[in-house]
Amino acid sequence: MSTEMLDRIEQELTPFEPAPLERSSGNYWLIETLRRWGITTYAGVNGGGLIHVTKHLQPFSDLSEARDGVPRMLTMGEYVAGFMPLGHYLASGRVAGCVTTTGAATKLGGSGMTDAKLHNIPAVYLIALNST
């Protein structure tokens, strides 16, 4: 193996450096595990049910950040965000995720989840759990 390949593997297995937050929470390790699996692009709206998960995602502000390996979130409405993992996979061949908060947002994001299932497109949907 070339040293370039070894450096790339080492970089992929090294946890990303988030904003100065706790690294012992389940939310951090959820995002970190998905990152190690190659899922670094998410879309959705940051709401109350997801605030502790999405604080581990950096904002997506420039196209050059698309392949830097840092988990990033593109903010958009839940309905469109539900379909973003499908388009991302079809365009790039890489799995992406959708994050939705509680309430009606789950139904809006779920439309894309149904399409992903019916078209056999791999996608991740993180949906906040409501305690009631």
N, CA, C and O atoms as CSV, one atom per row, in Angstrom:
chain,resi,resn,atom,element,x,y,z
A,1,MET,N,N,0.835,-1.182,0.000
A,1,MET,CA,C,0.000,0.000,0.000
A,1,MET,C,C,0.877,1.242,0.000
A,1,MET,O,O,1.927,1.289,0.640
A,2,SER,N,N,0.421,2.232,-0.727
A,2,SER,CA,C,1.172,3.484,-0.774
A,2,SER,C,C,0.942,4.276,0.512
A,2,SER,O,O,-0.049,4.078,1.214
A,3,THR,N,N,1.871,5.167,0.800
A,3,THR,CA,C,1.709,5.991,2.003
A,3,THR,C,C,0.524,6.928,1.867
A,3,THR,O,O,-0.102,7.290,2.863
A,4,GLU,N,N,0.212,7.322,0.641
A,4,GLU,CA,C,-0.952,8.186,0.418
A,4,GLU,C,C,-2.237,7.466,0.822
A,4,GLU,O,O,-3.119,8.059,1.444
A,5,MET,N,N,-2.338,6.180,0.464
A,5,MET,CA,C,-3.523,5.402,0.812
A,5,MET,C,C,-3.591,5.197,2.325
A,5,MET,O,O,-4.666,5.292,2.919
A,6,LEU,N,N,-2.447,4.917,2.946
A,6,LEU,CA,C,-2.430,4.739,4.399
A,6,LEU,C,C,-2.828,6.025,5.116
A,6,LEU,O,O,-3.553,5.983,6.109
A,7,ASP,N,N,-2.357,7.171,4.616
A,7,ASP,CA,C,-2.744,8.453,5.207
A,7,ASP,C,C,-4.239,8.679,5.086
A,7,ASP,O,O,-4.872,9.182,6.015
A,8,ARG,N,N,-4.811,8.309,3.938
A,8,ARG,CA,C,-6.251,8.483,3.719
A,8,ARG,C,C,-7.053,7.598,4.672
A,8,ARG,O,O,-8.049,8.041,5.244
A,9,ILE,N,N,-6.621,6.348,4.840
A,9,ILE,CA,C,-7.312,5.431,5.751
A,9,ILE,C,C,-7.231,5.963,7.181
A,9,ILE,O,O,-8.222,5.948,7.911
A,10,GLU,N,N,-6.053,6.430,7.575
A,10,GLU,CA,C,-5.883,6.987,8.921
A,10,GLU,C,C,-6.789,8.190,9.139
A,10,GLU,O,O,-7.377,8.340,10.209
A,11,GLN,N,N,-6.904,9.046,8.127
A,11,GLN,CA,C,-7.754,10.232,8.230
A,11,GLN,C,C,-9.216,9.833,8.370
A,11,GLN,O,O,-9.955,10.449,9.138
A,12,GLU,N,N,-9.642,8.803,7.633
A,12,GLU,CA,C,-11.038,8.380,7.701
A,12,GLU,C,C,-11.379,7.752,9.043
A,12,GLU,O,O,-12.519,7.852,9.495
A,13,LEU,N,N,-10.419,7.111,9.684
A,13,LEU,CA,C,-10.686,6.452,10.958
A,13,LEU,C,C,-10.458,7.359,12.159
A,13,LEU,O,O,-10.818,6.997,13.279
A,14,THR,N,N,-9.870,8.521,11.948
A,14,THR,CA,C,-9.656,9.472,13.030
A,14,THR,C,C,-10.936,10.269,13.245
A,14,THR,O,O,-11.472,10.829,12.289
A,15,PRO,N,N,-11.436,10.334,14.471
A,15,PRO,CA,C,-12.668,11.105,14.697
A,15,PRO,C,C,-12.494,12.556,14.269
A,15,PRO,O,O,-11.434,13.154,14.448
A,16,PHE,N,N,-13.564,13.106,13.698
A,16,PHE,CA,C,-13.526,14.509,13.294
A,16,PHE,C,C,-13.458,15.380,14.537
A,16,PHE,O,O,-13.818,14.945,15.631
A,17,GLU,N,N,-13.008,16.572,14.370
A,17,GLU,CA,C,-12.903,17.512,15.486
A,17,GLU,C,C,-14.107,18.445,15.475
A,17,GLU,O,O,-14.113,19.427,14.732
A,18,PRO,N,N,-15.118,18.163,16.276
A,18,PRO,CA,C,-16.288,19.036,16.302
A,18,PRO,C,C,-15.996,20.315,17.074
A,18,PRO,O,O,-14.918,20.490,17.641
A,19,ALA,N,N,-16.967,21.187,17.079
A,19,ALA,CA,C,-16.874,22.362,17.936
A,19,ALA,C,C,-16.627,21.856,19.354
A,19,ALA,O,O,-16.923,20.698,19.649
A,20,PRO,N,N,-16.093,22.693,20.234
A,20,PRO,CA,C,-15.737,22.197,21.566
A,20,PRO,C,C,-16.961,21.720,22.354
A,20,PRO,O,O,-17.513,22.454,23.173
A,21,LEU,N,N,-17.359,20.512,22.098
A,21,LEU,CA,C,-18.505,19.898,22.766
A,21,LEU,C,C,-18.059,18.586,23.402
A,21,LEU,O,O,-16.926,18.146,23.212
A,22,GLU,N,N,-18.933,17.989,24.135
A,22,GLU,CA,C,-18.606,16.729,24.775
A,22,GLU,C,C,-18.406,15.637,23.727
A,22,GLU,O,O,-19.088,15.612,22.702
A,23,ARG,N,N,-17.469,14.740,23.996
A,23,ARG,CA,C,-17.222,13.628,23.087
A,23,ARG,C,C,-17.676,12.319,23.725
A,23,ARG,O,O,-17.340,11.239,23.240
A,24,SER,N,N,-18.428,12.414,24.793
A,24,SER,CA,C,-18.854,11.201,25.470
A,24,SER,C,C,-20.345,10.941,25.313
A,24,SER,O,O,-20.866,9.984,25.887
A,25,SER,N,N,-21.038,11.771,24.550
A,25,SER,CA,C,-22.485,11.590,24.424
A,25,SER,C,C,-22.813,10.582,23.323
A,25,SER,O,O,-22.038,10.385,22.388
A,26,GLY,N,N,-23.954,9.964,23.454
A,26,GLY,CA,C,-24.433,9.048,22.420
A,26,GLY,C,C,-24.680,9.756,21.104
A,26,GLY,O,O,-24.504,9.168,20.037
A,27,ASN,N,N,-25.090,11.026,21.173
A,27,ASN,CA,C,-25.328,11.797,19.949
A,27,ASN,C,C,-24.036,11.985,19.160
A,27,ASN,O,O,-24.027,11.853,17.936
A,28,TYR,N,N,-22.951,12.291,19.857
A,28,TYR,CA,C,-21.657,12.441,19.190
A,28,TYR,C,C,-21.269,11.134,18.515
A,28,TYR,O,O,-20.854,11.126,17.356
A,29,TRP,N,N,-21.404,10.033,19.239
A,29,TRP,CA,C,-20.960,8.752,18.690
A,29,TRP,C,C,-21.883,8.246,17.589
A,29,TRP,O,O,-21.450,7.481,16.728
A,30,LEU,N,N,-23.138,8.656,17.602
A,30,LEU,CA,C,-24.024,8.333,16.476
A,30,LEU,C,C,-23.490,8.974,15.202
A,30,LEU,O,O,-23.338,8.298,14.184
A,31,ILE,N,N,-23.204,10.269,15.250
A,31,ILE,CA,C,-22.681,10.985,14.084
A,31,ILE,C,C,-21.297,10.459,13.711
A,31,ILE,O,O,-20.994,10.309,12.527
A,32,GLU,N,N,-20.460,10.179,14.701
A,32,GLU,CA,C,-19.110,9.670,14.430
A,32,GLU,C,C,-19.161,8.292,13.771
A,32,GLU,O,O,-18.395,8.023,12.846
A,33,THR,N,N,-20.049,7.423,14.236
A,33,THR,CA,C,-20.177,6.101,13.623
A,33,THR,C,C,-20.657,6.211,12.186
A,33,THR,O,O,-20.131,5.531,11.304
A,34,LEU,N,N,-21.641,7.053,11.941
A,34,LEU,CA,C,-22.113,7.253,10.569
A,34,LEU,C,C,-21.000,7.841,9.701
A,34,LEU,O,O,-20.889,7.496,8.524
A,35,ARG,N,N,-20.179,8.723,10.266
A,35,ARG,CA,C,-19.052,9.281,9.513
A,35,ARG,C,C,-18.071,8.185,9.124
A,35,ARG,O,O,-17.579,8.157,7.996
A,36,ARG,N,N,-17.790,7.290,10.050
A,36,ARG,CA,C,-16.867,6.191,9.750
A,36,ARG,C,C,-17.431,5.269,8.679
A,36,ARG,O,O,-16.676,4.616,7.959
A,37,TRP,N,N,-18.738,5.214,8.573
A,37,TRP,CA,C,-19.377,4.422,7.520
A,37,TRP,C,C,-19.444,5.193,6.202
A,37,TRP,O,O,-19.917,4.660,5.198
A,38,GLY,N,N,-18.977,6.438,6.198
A,38,GLY,CA,C,-18.941,7.228,4.975
A,38,GLY,C,C,-20.100,8.183,4.790
A,38,GLY,O,O,-20.235,8.790,3.727
A,39,ILE,N,N,-20.940,8.330,5.802
A,39,ILE,CA,C,-22.106,9.216,5.691
A,39,ILE,C,C,-21.757,10.540,6.366
A,39,ILE,O,O,-21.681,10.627,7.591
A,40,THR,N,N,-21.546,11.566,5.549
A,40,THR,CA,C,-21.136,12.867,6.082
A,40,THR,C,C,-22.038,14.005,5.632
A,40,THR,O,O,-21.854,15.137,6.077
A,41,THR,N,N,-22.995,13.741,4.772
A,41,THR,CA,C,-23.873,14.794,4.260
A,41,THR,C,C,-25.287,14.570,4.768
A,41,THR,O,O,-25.854,13.491,4.596
A,42,TYR,N,N,-25.850,15.589,5.391
A,42,TYR,CA,C,-27.199,15.527,5.941
A,42,TYR,C,C,-27.975,16.755,5.486
A,42,TYR,O,O,-27.387,17.786,5.161
A,43,ALA,N,N,-29.291,16.637,5.467
A,43,ALA,CA,C,-30.155,17.775,5.150
A,43,ALA,C,C,-31.329,17.755,6.107
A,43,ALA,O,O,-31.758,16.689,6.549
A,44,GLY,N,N,-31.848,18.922,6.429
A,44,GLY,CA,C,-33.000,19.008,7.307
A,44,GLY,C,C,-33.080,20.360,7.980
A,44,GLY,O,O,-32.375,21.304,7.623
A,45,VAL,N,N,-33.962,20.427,8.968
A,45,VAL,CA,C,-34.145,21.644,9.749
A,45,VAL,C,C,-33.810,21.316,11.194
A,45,VAL,O,O,-34.282,20.317,11.736
A,46,ASN,N,N,-33.007,22.147,11.807
A,46,ASN,CA,C,-32.624,21.945,13.189
A,46,ASN,C,C,-33.774,22.369,14.089
A,46,ASN,O,O,-34.129,23.546,14.131
A,47,GLY,N,N,-34.348,21.432,14.796
A,47,GLY,CA,C,-35.459,21.736,15.688
A,47,GLY,C,C,-35.175,21.251,17.092
A,47,GLY,O,O,-34.110,20.699,17.368
A,48,GLY,N,N,-36.139,21.462,17.983
A,48,GLY,CA,C,-35.969,21.110,19.380
A,48,GLY,C,C,-35.663,19.655,19.630
A,48,GLY,O,O,-34.883,19.331,20.526
A,49,GLY,N,N,-36.264,18.769,18.852
A,49,GLY,CA,C,-36.032,17.344,19.054
A,49,GLY,C,C,-34.677,16.868,18.574
A,49,GLY,O,O,-34.252,15.766,18.918
A,50,LEU,N,N,-33.996,17.679,17.788
A,50,LEU,CA,C,-32.720,17.262,17.199
A,50,LEU,C,C,-31.529,18.111,17.611
A,50,LEU,O,O,-30.412,17.858,17.158
A,51,ILE,N,N,-31.734,19.086,18.436
A,51,ILE,CA,C,-30.673,20.046,18.721
A,51,ILE,C,C,-29.405,19.375,19.237
A,51,ILE,O,O,-28.301,19.810,18.909
A,52,HIS,N,N,-29.547,18.326,20.038
A,52,HIS,CA,C,-28.367,17.683,20.619
A,52,HIS,C,C,-27.650,16.779,19.628
A,52,HIS,O,O,-26.482,16.449,19.833
A,53,VAL,N,N,-28.324,16.375,18.561
A,53,VAL,CA,C,-27.672,15.604,17.494
A,53,VAL,C,C,-27.014,16.557,16.508
A,53,VAL,O,O,-25.850,16.381,16.146
A,54,THR,N,N,-27.756,17.558,16.077
A,54,THR,CA,C,-27.257,18.438,15.020
A,54,THR,C,C,-26.143,19.379,15.480
A,54,THR,O,O,-25.457,19.970,14.646
A,55,LYS,N,N,-25.956,19.526,16.782
A,55,LYS,CA,C,-24.841,20.374,17.215
A,55,LYS,C,C,-23.501,19.719,16.896
A,55,LYS,O,O,-22.459,20.367,16.997
A,56,HIS,N,N,-23.515,18.450,16.515
A,56,HIS,CA,C,-22.296,17.756,16.104
A,56,HIS,C,C,-22.101,17.790,14.592
A,56,HIS,O,O,-21.177,17.163,14.073
A,57,LEU,N,N,-22.958,18.513,13.883
A,57,LEU,CA,C,-22.840,18.670,12.433
A,57,LEU,C,C,-22.417,20.102,12.121
A,57,LEU,O,O,-22.984,21.055,12.655
A,58,GLN,N,N,-21.440,20.241,11.275
A,58,GLN,CA,C,-20.995,21.567,10.850
A,58,GLN,C,C,-21.930,22.067,9.752
A,58,GLN,O,O,-22.508,21.257,9.029
A,59,PRO,N,N,-22.090,23.375,9.612
A,59,PRO,CA,C,-22.929,23.888,8.517
A,59,PRO,C,C,-22.255,23.662,7.168
A,59,PRO,O,O,-21.031,23.722,7.054
A,60,PHE,N,N,-23.065,23.405,6.161
A,60,PHE,CA,C,-22.580,23.221,4.797
A,60,PHE,C,C,-22.650,24.580,4.123
A,60,PHE,O,O,-23.742,25.059,3.816
A,61,SER,N,N,-21.506,25.210,3.886
A,61,SER,CA,C,-21.519,26.572,3.361
A,61,SER,C,C,-20.881,26.727,1.990
A,61,SER,O,O,-21.065,27.756,1.341
A,62,ASP,N,N,-20.129,25.717,1.533
A,62,ASP,CA,C,-19.448,25.843,0.253
A,62,ASP,C,C,-19.318,24.467,-0.391
A,62,ASP,O,O,-19.160,23.463,0.303
A,63,LEU,N,N,-19.384,24.424,-1.701
A,63,LEU,CA,C,-19.300,23.156,-2.424
A,63,LEU,C,C,-17.967,22.450,-2.197
A,63,LEU,O,O,-17.900,21.224,-2.274
A,64,SER,N,N,-16.921,23.197,-1.924
A,64,SER,CA,C,-15.608,22.588,-1.696
A,64,SER,C,C,-15.592,21.719,-0.437
A,64,SER,O,O,-14.681,20.909,-0.265
A,65,GLU,N,N,-16.576,21.871,0.439
A,65,GLU,CA,C,-16.647,21.090,1.679
A,65,GLU,C,C,-17.312,19.732,1.479
A,65,GLU,O,O,-17.407,18.948,2.423
A,66,ALA,N,N,-17.765,19.449,0.278
A,66,ALA,CA,C,-18.556,18.245,0.034
A,66,ALA,C,C,-17.793,16.957,0.307
A,66,ALA,O,O,-18.405,15.963,0.698
A,67,ARG,N,N,-16.505,16.940,0.119
A,67,ARG,CA,C,-15.736,15.709,0.279
A,67,ARG,C,C,-14.636,15.816,1.332
A,67,ARG,O,O,-13.655,15.074,1.267
A,68,ASP,N,N,-14.776,16.713,2.288
A,68,ASP,CA,C,-13.714,16.867,3.281
A,68,ASP,C,C,-13.826,15.882,4.444
A,68,ASP,O,O,-12.958,15.870,5.317
A,69,GLY,N,N,-14.864,15.065,4.475
A,69,GLY,CA,C,-15.002,14.045,5.507
A,69,GLY,C,C,-15.598,14.521,6.812
A,69,GLY,O,O,-15.768,13.729,7.739
A,70,VAL,N,N,-15.918,15.796,6.901
A,70,VAL,CA,C,-16.521,16.346,8.119
A,70,VAL,C,C,-18.039,16.254,7.984
A,70,VAL,O,O,-18.586,16.675,6.965
A,71,PRO,N,N,-18.734,15.712,8.990
A,71,PRO,CA,C,-20.196,15.655,8.912
A,71,PRO,C,C,-20.793,17.059,8.835
A,71,PRO,O,O,-20.533,17.905,9.690
A,72,ARG,N,N,-21.587,17.290,7.807
A,72,ARG,CA,C,-22.158,18.618,7.568
A,72,ARG,C,C,-23.648,18.513,7.312
A,72,ARG,O,O,-24.149,17.496,6.832
A,73,MET,N,N,-24.350,19.601,7.648
A,73,MET,CA,C,-25.799,19.651,7.456
A,73,MET,C,C,-26.169,20.822,6.564
A,73,MET,O,O,-25.753,21.957,6.796
A,74,LEU,N,N,-26.948,20.529,5.555
A,74,LEU,CA,C,-27.499,21.542,4.669
A,74,LEU,C,C,-28.917,21.820,5.148
A,74,LEU,O,O,-29.747,20.912,5.180
A,75,THR,N,N,-29.201,23.055,5.519
A,75,THR,CA,C,-30.509,23.396,6.059
A,75,THR,C,C,-31.497,23.644,4.932
A,75,THR,O,O,-31.268,24.479,4.058
A,76,MET,N,N,-32.605,22.901,4.967
A,76,MET,CA,C,-33.693,23.063,3.996
A,76,MET,C,C,-34.958,22.497,4.614
A,76,MET,O,O,-34.898,21.815,5.637
A,77,GLY,N,N,-36.097,22.773,4.009
A,77,GLY,CA,C,-37.370,22.278,4.522
A,77,GLY,C,C,-37.412,20.759,4.584
A,77,GLY,O,O,-36.736,20.078,3.813
A,78,GLU,N,N,-38.213,20.231,5.509
A,78,GLU,CA,C,-38.239,18.791,5.743
A,78,GLU,C,C,-38.672,17.987,4.520
A,78,GLU,O,O,-38.135,16.909,4.271
A,79,TYR,N,N,-39.631,18.494,3.759
A,79,TYR,CA,C,-40.107,17.738,2.600
A,79,TYR,C,C,-38.983,17.555,1.585
A,79,TYR,O,O,-38.747,16.444,1.109
A,80,VAL,N,N,-38.301,18.628,1.258
A,80,VAL,CA,C,-37.186,18.552,0.308
A,80,VAL,C,C,-36.034,17.752,0.912
A,80,VAL,O,O,-35.387,16.975,0.210
A,81,ALA,N,N,-35.773,17.932,2.198
A,81,ALA,CA,C,-34.692,17.206,2.866
A,81,ALA,C,C,-34.925,15.702,2.824
A,81,ALA,O,O,-33.969,14.927,2.789
A,82,GLY,N,N,-36.182,15.285,2.827
A,82,GLY,CA,C,-36.486,13.865,2.750
A,82,GLY,C,C,-36.038,13.230,1.444
A,82,GLY,O,O,-35.731,12.039,1.400
A,83,PHE,N,N,-36.000,14.019,0.389
A,83,PHE,CA,C,-35.590,13.509,-0.922
A,83,PHE,C,C,-34.110,13.750,-1.211
A,83,PHE,O,O,-33.572,13.180,-2.160
A,84,MET,N,N,-33.450,14.574,-0.419
A,84,MET,CA,C,-32.047,14.882,-0.670
A,84,MET,C,C,-31.148,13.653,-0.658
A,84,MET,O,O,-30.268,13.562,-1.513
A,85,PRO,N,N,-31.316,12.688,0.272
A,85,PRO,CA,C,-30.444,11.513,0.228
A,85,PRO,C,C,-30.568,10.721,-1.081
A,85,PRO,O,O,-29.597,10.117,-1.537
A,86,LEU,N,N,-31.752,10.727,-1.677
A,86,LEU,CA,C,-31.940,10.018,-2.943
A,86,LEU,C,C,-31.147,10.695,-4.051
A,86,LEU,O,O,-30.394,10.044,-4.775
A,87,GLY,N,N,-31.321,12.002,-4.178
A,87,GLY,CA,C,-30.605,12.746,-5.204
A,87,GLY,C,C,-29.101,12.703,-5.001
A,87,GLY,O,O,-28.341,12.598,-5.963
A,88,HIS,N,N,-28.675,12.784,-3.755
A,88,HIS,CA,C,-27.242,12.739,-3.455
A,88,HIS,C,C,-26.663,11.398,-3.872
A,88,HIS,O,O,-25.581,11.345,-4.457
A,89,TYR,N,N,-27.369,10.315,-3.577
A,89,TYR,CA,C,-26.876,8.986,-3.946
A,89,TYR,C,C,-26.852,8.808,-5.466
A,89,TYR,O,O,-25.886,8.277,-6.013
A,90,LEU,N,N,-27.904,9.248,-6.144
A,90,LEU,CA,C,-27.956,9.103,-7.599
A,90,LEU,C,C,-26.888,9.954,-8.283
A,90,LEU,O,O,-26.356,9.556,-9.320
A,91,ALA,N,N,-26.570,11.111,-7.721
A,91,ALA,CA,C,-25.582,12.000,-8.334
A,91,ALA,C,C,-24.145,11.619,-7.997
A,91,ALA,O,O,-23.252,11.768,-8.831
A,92,SER,N,N,-23.916,11.125,-6.776
A,92,SER,CA,C,-22.535,10.904,-6.341
A,92,SER,C,C,-22.201,9.455,-6.009
A,92,SER,O,O,-21.028,9.088,-5.942
A,93,GLY,N,N,-23.226,8.629,-5.801
A,93,GLY,CA,C,-22.976,7.254,-5.383
A,93,GLY,C,C,-22.663,7.129,-3.905
A,93,GLY,O,O,-22.279,6.054,-3.445
A,94,ARG,N,N,-22.820,8.212,-3.149
A,94,ARG,CA,C,-22.537,8.201,-1.716
A,94,ARG,C,C,-23.838,8.325,-0.927
A,94,ARG,O,O,-24.748,9.054,-1.321
A,95,VAL,N,N,-23.911,7.608,0.186
A,95,VAL,CA,C,-25.098,7.623,1.033
A,95,VAL,C,C,-25.130,8.930,1.821
A,95,VAL,O,O,-24.098,9.407,2.292
A,96,ALA,N,N,-26.323,9.503,1.960
A,96,ALA,CA,C,-26.516,10.741,2.719
A,96,ALA,C,C,-27.654,10.534,3.713
A,96,ALA,O,O,-28.294,9.482,3.724
A,97,GLY,N,N,-27.900,11.530,4.535
A,97,GLY,CA,C,-28.923,11.416,5.558
A,97,GLY,C,C,-29.872,12.597,5.588
A,97,GLY,O,O,-29.576,13.680,5.084
A,98,CYS,N,N,-31.022,12.352,6.196
A,98,CYS,CA,C,-32.038,13.377,6.415
A,98,CYS,C,C,-32.298,13.424,7.915
A,98,CYS,O,O,-32.428,12.382,8.558
A,99,VAL,N,N,-32.374,14.619,8.467
A,99,VAL,CA,C,-32.694,14.771,9.884
A,99,VAL,C,C,-33.988,15.557,10.016
A,99,VAL,O,O,-34.142,16.626,9.426
A,100,THR,N,N,-34.912,15.017,10.794
A,100,THR,CA,C,-36.181,15.708,11.019
A,100,THR,C,C,-36.487,15.714,12.506
A,100,THR,O,O,-36.086,14.814,13.244
A,101,THR,N,N,-37.188,16.722,12.920
A,101,THR,CA,C,-37.583,16.836,14.309
A,101,THR,C,C,-38.952,16.172,14.495
A,101,THR,O,O,-39.454,15.523,13.577
A,102,THR,N,N,-39.536,16.326,15.640
A,102,THR,CA,C,-40.800,15.662,15.952
A,102,THR,C,C,-41.969,16.348,15.254
A,102,THR,O,O,-41.823,17.420,14.666
A,103,GLY,N,N,-43.114,15.715,15.332
A,103,GLY,CA,C,-44.339,16.304,14.790
A,103,GLY,C,C,-44.510,16.049,13.308
A,103,GLY,O,O,-44.121,15.001,12.791
A,104,ALA,N,N,-45.103,17.030,12.628
A,104,ALA,CA,C,-45.405,16.889,11.204
A,104,ALA,C,C,-44.148,16.727,10.361
A,104,ALA,O,O,-44.224,16.209,9.247
A,105,ALA,N,N,-43.006,17.152,10.860
A,105,ALA,CA,C,-41.756,17.024,10.108
A,105,ALA,C,C,-41.448,15.567,9.784
A,105,ALA,O,O,-40.844,15.274,8.752
A,106,THR,N,N,-41.862,14.652,10.663
A,106,THR,CA,C,-41.592,13.238,10.395
A,106,THR,C,C,-42.368,12.755,9.179
A,106,THR,O,O,-41.865,11.942,8.404
A,107,LYS,N,N,-43.577,13.246,9.009
A,107,LYS,CA,C,-44.371,12.866,7.833
A,107,LYS,C,C,-43.795,13.483,6.567
A,107,LYS,O,O,-43.776,12.845,5.514
A,108,LEU,N,N,-43.324,14.723,6.666
A,108,LEU,CA,C,-42.741,15.388,5.498
A,108,LEU,C,C,-41.464,14.682,5.048
A,108,LEU,O,O,-41.296,14.406,3.860
A,109,GLY,N,N,-40.575,14.393,5.974
A,109,GLY,CA,C,-39.346,13.677,5.634
A,109,GLY,C,C,-39.602,12.241,5.237
A,109,GLY,O,O,-38.843,11.657,4.463
A,110,GLY,N,N,-40.676,11.669,5.770
A,110,GLY,CA,C,-41.018,10.281,5.460
A,110,GLY,C,C,-41.387,10.040,4.012
A,110,GLY,O,O,-41.295,8.910,3.532
A,111,SER,N,N,-41.802,11.079,3.304
A,111,SER,CA,C,-42.118,10.912,1.881
A,111,SER,C,C,-40.884,10.457,1.116
A,111,SER,O,O,-40.966,9.565,0.271
A,112,GLY,N,N,-39.752,11.062,1.409
A,112,GLY,CA,C,-38.506,10.651,0.770
A,112,GLY,C,C,-38.072,9.269,1.210
A,112,GLY,O,O,-37.504,8.512,0.424
A,113,MET,N,N,-38.341,8.932,2.486
A,113,MET,CA,C,-37.979,7.617,2.989
A,113,MET,C,C,-38.739,6.525,2.238
A,113,MET,O,O,-38.176,5.476,1.926
A,114,THR,N,N,-40.009,6.772,1.951
A,114,THR,CA,C,-40.809,5.811,1.191
A,114,THR,C,C,-40.226,5.614,-0.200
A,114,THR,O,O,-40.100,4.482,-0.666
A,115,ASP,N,N,-39.871,6.703,-0.863
A,115,ASP,CA,C,-39.268,6.590,-2.191
A,115,ASP,C,C,-37.942,5.841,-2.141
A,115,ASP,O,O,-37.665,5.014,-3.009
A,116,ALA,N,N,-37.122,6.123,-1.135
A,116,ALA,CA,C,-35.836,5.435,-1.007
A,116,ALA,C,C,-36.046,3.935,-0.873
A,116,ALA,O,O,-35.324,3.145,-1.480
A,117,LYS,N,N,-37.036,3.544,-0.078
A,117,LYS,CA,C,-37.322,2.122,0.094
A,117,LYS,C,C,-37.801,1.496,-1.204
A,117,LYS,O,O,-37.320,0.433,-1.596
A,118,LEU,N,N,-38.747,2.148,-1.876
A,118,LEU,CA,C,-39.332,1.567,-3.083
A,118,LEU,C,C,-38.352,1.525,-4.253
A,118,LEU,O,O,-38.486,0.681,-5.140
A,119,HIS,N,N,-37.371,2.426,-4.266
A,119,HIS,CA,C,-36.377,2.443,-5.345
A,119,HIS,C,C,-35.063,1.774,-4.940
A,119,HIS,O,O,-34.090,1.808,-5.693
A,120,ASN,N,N,-35.034,1.167,-3.751
A,120,ASN,CA,C,-33.836,0.489,-3.240
A,120,ASN,C,C,-32.611,1.403,-3.234
A,120,ASN,O,O,-31.529,1.010,-3.669
A,121,ILE,N,N,-32.794,2.611,-2.741
A,121,ILE,CA,C,-31.701,3.578,-2.635
A,121,ILE,C,C,-31.296,3.668,-1.164
A,121,ILE,O,O,-32.129,3.983,-0.314
A,122,PRO,N,N,-30.026,3.396,-0.855
A,122,PRO,CA,C,-29.602,3.475,0.548
A,122,PRO,C,C,-29.639,4.914,1.050
A,122,PRO,O,O,-29.160,5.828,0.379
A,123,ALA,N,N,-30.204,5.103,2.221
A,123,ALA,CA,C,-30.318,6.432,2.814
A,123,ALA,C,C,-30.464,6.277,4.324
A,123,ALA,O,O,-30.904,5.237,4.813
A,124,VAL,N,N,-30.091,7.319,5.050
A,124,VAL,CA,C,-30.219,7.334,6.507
A,124,VAL,C,C,-31.216,8.417,6.880
A,124,VAL,O,O,-31.131,9.543,6.389
A,125,TYR,N,N,-32.163,8.077,7.751
A,125,TYR,CA,C,-33.151,9.043,8.239
A,125,TYR,C,C,-33.060,9.078,9.754
A,125,TYR,O,O,-33.370,8.093,10.424
A,126,LEU,N,N,-32.634,10.214,10.295
A,126,LEU,CA,C,-32.570,10.415,11.740
A,126,LEU,C,C,-33.800,11.211,12.141
A,126,LEU,O,O,-33.967,12.362,11.739
A,127,ILE,N,N,-34.655,10.591,12.932
A,127,ILE,CA,C,-35.915,11.221,13.320
A,127,ILE,C,C,-35.949,11.300,14.837
A,127,ILE,O,O,-35.719,10.306,15.526
A,128,ALA,N,N,-36.233,12.470,15.343
A,128,ALA,CA,C,-36.256,12.685,16.788
A,128,ALA,C,C,-37.359,11.859,17.435
A,128,ALA,O,O,-38.428,11.663,16.857
A,129,LEU,N,N,-37.084,11.385,18.630
A,129,LEU,CA,C,-38.047,10.605,19.397
A,129,LEU,C,C,-38.806,11.537,20.325
A,129,LEU,O,O,-38.211,12.314,21.071
A,130,ASN,N,N,-40.112,11.451,20.269
A,130,ASN,CA,C,-40.953,12.250,21.144
A,130,ASN,C,C,-41.304,11.410,22.364
A,130,ASN,O,O,-41.709,10.256,22.221
A,131,SER,N,N,-41.157,11.959,23.541
A,131,SER,CA,C,-41.371,11.190,24.767
A,131,SER,C,C,-42.842,10.929,25.067
A,131,SER,O,O,-43.147,10.136,25.957
A,132,THR,N,N,-43.761,11.570,24.352
A,132,THR,CA,C,-45.181,11.349,24.646
A,132,THR,C,C,-45.803,10.339,23.723
A,132,THR,O,O,-46.992,10.044,23.843
